Amino acid sequence: MNGQEFVTMAIGWPGPGEMLLIFLIVLLLFGGSKLPEVARSMGKAMRAFREESSALRRELEEAANPELKPTPPTSPQAKADETKSQEAKTIDVKPETKA
């Protein structure tokens, strides 16, 4: 059992009674007219959090496994330029002969 499972078992998720109590407290704090606005902003915040955490998780996985990192597509011209660049770096060295 890992730590997260232990916390979930120890604390548990709110049941129907607790959810009703939370709803009533929110209703008293914000009023009926503000409730849809509050729910909308919380939904947007949760969506943004999920997107950012997914991006962070992908970035960490790519950093841990560089072979899984997708390579950007290259055009034929870029491939030709890369080949020329590699050929320019290659140097022919002939061994010296002593007479």
PyMOL commands that place a pseudoatom at each C-alpha (Angstrom):
pseudoatom trace, name=CA, resn=MET, resi=1, chain=A, elem=C, hetatm=0, pos=[0.000, 0.000, 0.000]
pseudoatom trace, name=CA, resn=ASN, resi=2, chain=A, elem=C, hetatm=0, pos=[1.493, 3.342, -1.024]
pseudoatom trace, name=CA, resn=GLY, resi=3, chain=A, elem=C, hetatm=0, pos=[1.077, 6.653, 0.791]
pseudoatom trace, name=CA, resn=GLN, resi=4, chain=A, elem=C, hetatm=0, pos=[-1.741, 7.934, -1.401]
pseudoatom trace, name=CA, resn=GLU, resi=5, chain=A, elem=C, hetatm=0, pos=[-3.848, 4.802, -0.837]
pseudoatom trace, name=CA, resn=PHE, resi=6, chain=A, elem=C, hetatm=0, pos=[-3.284, 5.109, 2.907]
pseudoatom trace, name=CA, resn=VAL, resi=7, chain=A, elem=C, hetatm=0, pos=[-4.414, 8.736, 2.978]
pseudoatom trace, name=CA, resn=THR, resi=8, chain=A, elem=C, hetatm=0, pos=[-7.501, 7.904, 0.918]
pseudoatom trace, name=CA, resn=MET, resi=9, chain=A, elem=C, hetatm=0, pos=[-8.376, 5.068, 3.278]
pseudoatom trace, name=CA, resn=ALA, resi=10, chain=A, elem=C, hetatm=0, pos=[-7.699, 7.090, 6.416]
pseudoatom trace, name=CA, resn=ILE, resi=11, chain=A, elem=C, hetatm=0, pos=[-9.511, 10.257, 5.388]
pseudoatom trace, name=CA, resn=GLY, resi=12, chain=A, elem=C, hetatm=0, pos=[-11.883, 8.924, 2.764]
pseudoatom trace, name=CA, resn=TRP, resi=13, chain=A, elem=C, hetatm=0, pos=[-13.928, 10.817, 0.221]
pseudoatom trace, name=CA, resn=PRO, resi=14, chain=A, elem=C, hetatm=0, pos=[-16.816, 13.011, 1.338]
pseudoatom trace, name=CA, resn=GLY, resi=15, chain=A, elem=C, hetatm=0, pos=[-20.119, 11.183, 1.385]
pseudoatom trace, name=CA, resn=PRO, resi=16, chain=A, elem=C, hetatm=0, pos=[-23.527, 12.589, 0.416]
pseudoatom trace, name=CA, resn=GLY, resi=17, chain=A, elem=C, hetatm=0, pos=[-24.060, 14.199, 3.826]
pseudoatom trace, name=CA, resn=GLU, resi=18, chain=A, elem=C, hetatm=0, pos=[-20.701, 15.971, 3.752]
pseudoatom trace, name=CA, resn=MET, resi=19, chain=A, elem=C, hetatm=0, pos=[-21.254, 17.102, 0.158]
pseudoatom trace, name=CA, resn=LEU, resi=20, chain=A, elem=C, hetatm=0, pos=[-24.643, 18.577, 1.109]
pseudoatom trace, name=CA, resn=LEU, resi=21, chain=A, elem=C, hetatm=0, pos=[-23.064, 20.425, 4.033]
pseudoatom trace, name=CA, resn=ILE, resi=22, chain=A, elem=C, hetatm=0, pos=[-20.294, 21.807, 1.793]
pseudoatom trace, name=CA, resn=PHE, resi=23, chain=A, elem=C, hetatm=0, pos=[-22.899, 22.908, -0.764]
pseudoatom trace, name=CA, resn=LEU, resi=24, chain=A, elem=C, hetatm=0, pos=[-24.961, 24.695, 1.877]
pseudoatom trace, name=CA, resn=ILE, resi=25, chain=A, elem=C, hetatm=0, pos=[-21.903, 26.519, 3.250]
pseudoatom trace, name=CA, resn=VAL, resi=26, chain=A, elem=C, hetatm=0, pos=[-20.921, 27.644, -0.258]
pseudoatom trace, name=CA, resn=LEU, resi=27, chain=A, elem=C, hetatm=0, pos=[-24.513, 28.734, -0.907]
pseudoatom trace, name=CA, resn=LEU, resi=28, chain=A, elem=C, hetatm=0, pos=[-24.533, 30.809, 2.301]
pseudoatom trace, name=CA, resn=LEU, resi=29, chain=A, elem=C, hetatm=0, pos=[-21.147, 32.373, 1.555]
pseudoatom trace, name=CA, resn=PHE, resi=30, chain=A, elem=C, hetatm=0, pos=[-21.704, 33.314, -2.081]
pseudoatom trace, name=CA, resn=GLY, resi=31, chain=A, elem=C, hetatm=0, pos=[-25.480, 33.436, -2.476]
pseudoatom trace, name=CA, resn=GLY, resi=32, chain=A, elem=C, hetatm=0, pos=[-27.612, 31.797, -5.147]
pseudoatom trace, name=CA, resn=SER, resi=33, chain=A, elem=C, hetatm=0, pos=[-26.868, 34.358, -7.842]
pseudoatom trace, name=CA, resn=LYS, resi=34, chain=A, elem=C, hetatm=0, pos=[-23.074, 33.986, -7.579]
pseudoatom trace, name=CA, resn=LEU, resi=35, chain=A, elem=C, hetatm=0, pos=[-23.081, 30.190, -7.376]
pseudoatom trace, name=CA, resn=PRO, resi=36, chain=A, elem=C, hetatm=0, pos=[-22.955, 29.516, -11.180]
pseudoatom trace, name=CA, resn=GLU, resi=37, chain=A, elem=C, hetatm=0, pos=[-20.125, 32.032, -11.556]
pseudoatom trace, name=CA, resn=VAL, resi=38, chain=A, elem=C, hetatm=0, pos=[-18.151, 30.423, -8.729]
pseudoatom trace, name=CA, resn=ALA, resi=39, chain=A, elem=C, hetatm=0, pos=[-18.698, 26.935, -10.186]
pseudoatom trace, name=CA, resn=ARG, resi=40, chain=A, elem=C, hetatm=0, pos=[-17.616, 28.122, -13.651]
pseudoatom trace, name=CA, resn=SER, resi=41, chain=A, elem=C, hetatm=0, pos=[-14.421, 29.712, -12.349]
pseudoatom trace, name=CA, resn=MET, resi=42, chain=A, elem=C, hetatm=0, pos=[-13.605, 26.604, -10.291]
pseudoatom trace, name=CA, resn=GLY, resi=43, chain=A, elem=C, hetatm=0, pos=[-14.126, 24.430, -13.379]
pseudoatom trace, name=CA, resn=LYS, resi=44, chain=A, elem=C, hetatm=0, pos=[-11.785, 26.616, -15.428]
pseudoatom trace, name=CA, resn=ALA, resi=45, chain=A, elem=C, hetatm=0, pos=[-9.169, 26.533, -12.671]
pseudoatom trace, name=CA, resn=MET, resi=46, chain=A, elem=C, hetatm=0, pos=[-9.388, 22.735, -12.409]
pseudoatom trace, name=CA, resn=ARG, resi=47, chain=A, elem=C, hetatm=0, pos=[-9.071, 22.369, -16.194]
pseudoatom trace, name=CA, resn=ALA, resi=48, chain=A, elem=C, hetatm=0, pos=[-6.012, 24.639, -16.283]
pseudoatom trace, name=CA, resn=PHE, resi=49, chain=A, elem=C, hetatm=0, pos=[-4.442, 22.700, -13.398]
pseudoatom trace, name=CA, resn=ARG, resi=50, chain=A, elem=C, hetatm=0, pos=[-4.996, 19.369, -15.181]
pseudoatom trace, name=CA, resn=GLU, resi=51, chain=A, elem=C, hetatm=0, pos=[-3.525, 20.692, -18.433]
pseudoatom trace, name=CA, resn=GLU, resi=52, chain=A, elem=C, hetatm=0, pos=[-0.444, 22.076, -16.691]
pseudoatom trace, name=CA, resn=SER, resi=53, chain=A, elem=C, hetatm=0, pos=[0.105, 18.917, -14.652]
pseudoatom trace, name=CA, resn=SER, resi=54, chain=A, elem=C, hetatm=0, pos=[-0.211, 16.793, -17.822]
pseudoatom trace, name=CA, resn=ALA, resi=55, chain=A, elem=C, hetatm=0, pos=[2.313, 18.997, -19.605]
pseudoatom trace, name=CA, resn=LEU, resi=56, chain=A, elem=C, hetatm=0, pos=[4.696, 18.768, -16.657]
pseudoatom trace, name=CA, resn=ARG, resi=57, chain=A, elem=C, hetatm=0, pos=[4.305, 14.981, -16.500]
pseudoatom trace, name=CA, resn=ARG, resi=58, chain=A, elem=C, hetatm=0, pos=[5.027, 14.681, -20.253]
pseudoatom trace, name=CA, resn=GLU, resi=59, chain=A, elem=C, hetatm=0, pos=[8.065, 16.928, -19.919]
pseudoatom trace, name=CA, resn=LEU, resi=60, chain=A, elem=C, hetatm=0, pos=[9.442, 14.890, -17.012]
pseudoatom trace, name=CA, resn=GLU, resi=61, chain=A, elem=C, hetatm=0, pos=[8.871, 11.612, -18.882]
pseudoatom trace, name=CA, resn=GLU, resi=62, chain=A, elem=C, hetatm=0, pos=[10.646, 12.994, -21.955]
pseudoatom trace, name=CA, resn=ALA, resi=63, chain=A, elem=C, hetatm=0, pos=[13.565, 14.140, -19.820]
pseudoatom trace, name=CA, resn=ALA, resi=64, chain=A, elem=C, hetatm=0, pos=[13.791, 10.724, -18.146]
pseudoatom trace, name=CA, resn=ASN, resi=65, chain=A, elem=C, hetatm=0, pos=[13.497, 8.817, -21.437]
pseudoatom trace, name=CA, resn=PRO, resi=66, chain=A, elem=C, hetatm=0, pos=[15.138, 10.846, -24.222]
pseudoatom trace, name=CA, resn=GLU, resi=67, chain=A, elem=C, hetatm=0, pos=[14.715, 8.012, -26.743]
pseudoatom trace, name=CA, resn=LEU, resi=68, chain=A, elem=C, hetatm=0, pos=[10.938, 8.449, -26.469]
pseudoatom trace, name=CA, resn=LYS, resi=69, chain=A, elem=C, hetatm=0, pos=[11.203, 12.140, -27.349]
pseudoatom trace, name=CA, resn=PRO, resi=70, chain=A, elem=C, hetatm=0, pos=[9.599, 12.793, -30.721]
pseudoatom trace, name=CA, resn=THR, resi=71, chain=A, elem=C, hetatm=0, pos=[11.974, 14.217, -33.298]
pseudoatom trace, name=CA, resn=PRO, resi=72, chain=A, elem=C, hetatm=0, pos=[10.778, 17.255, -35.218]
pseudoatom trace, name=CA, resn=PRO, resi=73, chain=A, elem=C, hetatm=0, pos=[10.048, 16.633, -38.899]
pseudoatom trace, name=CA, resn=THR, resi=74, chain=A, elem=C, hetatm=0, pos=[12.765, 17.834, -41.255]
pseudoatom trace, name=CA, resn=SER, resi=75, chain=A, elem=C, hetatm=0, pos=[12.411, 19.043, -44.800]
pseudoatom trace, name=CA, resn=PRO, resi=76, chain=A, elem=C, hetatm=0, pos=[14.494, 17.566, -47.661]
pseudoatom trace, name=CA, resn=GLN, resi=77, chain=A, elem=C, hetatm=0, pos=[16.478, 20.818, -47.813]
pseudoatom trace, name=CA, resn=ALA, resi=78, chain=A, elem=C, hetatm=0, pos=[17.305, 20.606, -44.106]
pseudoatom trace, name=CA, resn=LYS, resi=79, chain=A, elem=C, hetatm=0, pos=[18.491, 17.005, -44.571]
pseudoatom trace, name=CA, resn=ALA, resi=80, chain=A, elem=C, hetatm=0, pos=[20.715, 18.038, -47.486]
pseudoatom trace, name=CA, resn=ASP, resi=81, chain=A, elem=C, hetatm=0, pos=[22.189, 20.906, -45.475]
pseudoatom trace, name=CA, resn=GLU, resi=82, chain=A, elem=C, hetatm=0, pos=[22.895, 18.548, -42.559]
pseudoatom trace, name=CA, resn=THR, resi=83, chain=A, elem=C, hetatm=0, pos=[24.648, 16.080, -44.868]
pseudoatom trace, name=CA, resn=LYS, resi=84, chain=A, elem=C, hetatm=0, pos=[26.823, 18.868, -46.319]
pseudoatom trace, name=CA, resn=SER, resi=85, chain=A, elem=C, hetatm=0, pos=[27.646, 20.046, -42.826]
pseudoatom trace, name=CA, resn=GLN, resi=86, chain=A, elem=C, hetatm=0, pos=[28.716, 16.543, -41.781]
pseudoatom trace, name=CA, resn=GLU, resi=87, chain=A, elem=C, hetatm=0, pos=[30.818, 16.129, -44.933]
pseudoatom trace, name=CA, resn=ALA, resi=88, chain=A, elem=C, hetatm=0, pos=[32.567, 19.429, -44.250]
pseudoatom trace, name=CA, resn=LYS, resi=89, chain=A, elem=C, hetatm=0, pos=[33.498, 18.222, -40.762]
pseudoatom trace, name=CA, resn=THR, resi=90, chain=A, elem=C, hetatm=0, pos=[35.078, 15.029, -42.136]
pseudoatom trace, name=CA, resn=ILE, resi=91, chain=A, elem=C, hetatm=0, pos=[38.801, 15.464, -42.719]
pseudoatom trace, name=CA, resn=ASP, resi=92, chain=A, elem=C, hetatm=0, pos=[40.911, 13.091, -44.784]
pseudoatom trace, name=CA, resn=VAL, resi=93, chain=A, elem=C, hetatm=0, pos=[44.210, 12.475, -43.040]
pseudoatom trace, name=CA, resn=LYS, resi=94, chain=A, elem=C, hetatm=0, pos=[46.873, 10.504, -44.898]
pseudoatom trace, name=CA, resn=PRO, resi=95, chain=A, elem=C, hetatm=0, pos=[49.656, 8.940, -42.894]
pseudoatom trace, name=CA, resn=GLU, resi=96, chain=A, elem=C, hetatm=0, pos=[53.048, 10.494, -43.448]
pseudoatom trace, name=CA, resn=THR, resi=97, chain=A, elem=C, hetatm=0, pos=[55.688, 8.302, -45.034]
pseudoatom trace, name=CA, resn=LYS, resi=98, chain=A, elem=C, hetatm=0, pos=[59.353, 8.696, -44.200]
pseudoatom trace, name=CA, resn=ALA, resi=99, chain=A, elem=C, hetatm=0, pos=[61.815, 8.497, -47.068]
for i in range(1, 99): cmd.bond("trace and resi %d" % i, "trace and resi %d" % (i + 1))
show_as sticks, trace
zoom trace
